[in-house]
Each structure stands twice: as structure tokens, then as C-alpha cells.
Amino acid sequence: MAASNPYNNYKEQAIMTMTPGELIIVLYEECIKMLNHAVFYIEEKNDPDEADKAIRKAQRIIHYLDGILDYKYEISGNLHMLYDYFIRTLVQANIRKRVEVFKPIIPMLTELKDSFQQAEKKVHMK
């Protein structure tokens, strides 16, 4: 039997105890991180395989975010269209390995993350 990794156990427990808002923020952060990694692997390392992995992980995160939308809120339709745009753009960028195609998505994701952070703060102030 393999020994468990304490760091992985800690990460898993931290994720399991997050509020839904905190989890969304972490997902945005990871997506942004993956896209920045893709930029690095394309521009600095010329490593299309690693860039592909990073872009695909970002796509999976965006698909997940899209899948958990609650359509009883009006904003969900707008977020769905935005996530759809992100996915289509990332697919095209990944095919061509063109940073300039997907780089503009990073500040958009950052703005969404910041908005969710503000909303999460307001929820916990009550």
C-alpha cells in the first residue's frame, strides 16, 4: 500500500471545505495560470506539447464552469455565451499555437475572478 502524500491530502481537504464561491475563484485562478503557462511554453520554450496540455486544462475548467451555471439567474446566459467564446477561441489558438489569439482572454478571466471575489466577500459580510 502506497503512503499518502500529506500535501495532496491537505489540498483535497481544503477544496472539500470551500464554499461554492471560493471554488469558482480557485478555478478561475487555475485557468488563468494554465493560460499563462501556455503563453510561456509557446513564446519562451517553443514546446507545443506542454502548451497543448495547459490549454486543454484551461478548456476543461471553462467547460466545468459552464456546466455548473444556474440558469435561474439572468447572468448565467451571459456567462454561457462568454464561456462558449472562450472555448472556441482556445480551440483555434491551440490548433495554430498562436498566443495572440488567446492572450486577450486572460484579462477577461481575471476580471471575472475579481467579480466573483467581490461577490464572495459581500456574501460573507452578511
ABEGO torsion letter per residue (X at the ends): XBBBBAAAAAAAAAAAABBAAAAAAAAAAAAAAAAAAAAAAAAAAGBAAAAAAAAAAAAAAAAAAAAABBAABAAAAAAAAAAAAAAAAAAAAAAAGBAAAAAAAAAAAAAAAAAAAAAAAAAAAX
